[in-house]
Amino acid sequence: MQQSVEQRRAVRFPAMFLTTISSKDRFLGEGTIQNISASGCRVERLINGPMPIEPGTELVLRFYPSESATRIAVERAQVRW
């Protein structure tokens, strides 16, 4: 059995944040951020949107890390895989 090798530059931390997923001009759906680090995160899309999101696609993610926190916007995220 072949094992995958993690090639991360930063440590990932478990997370569970609801997020909206958009391109610059189109809402693509909602999801949850599953883990997060200084250099990336894993987003799981909750409901399939009108189109698949392909590697290389640039996205805008908006999420609240807690109910009382200010919204965080990542204006330029890129799908890696």
Buried (B, 14 or more C-beta within 10 A) or exposed (E): EEEEEEEEEEEBEEBEBEBBBBEEEEEBBBBBBBBBBEEBBBBEBEEEBEEEBEEEBEBBBBBEBEEEEEEEEBEEBEEEE
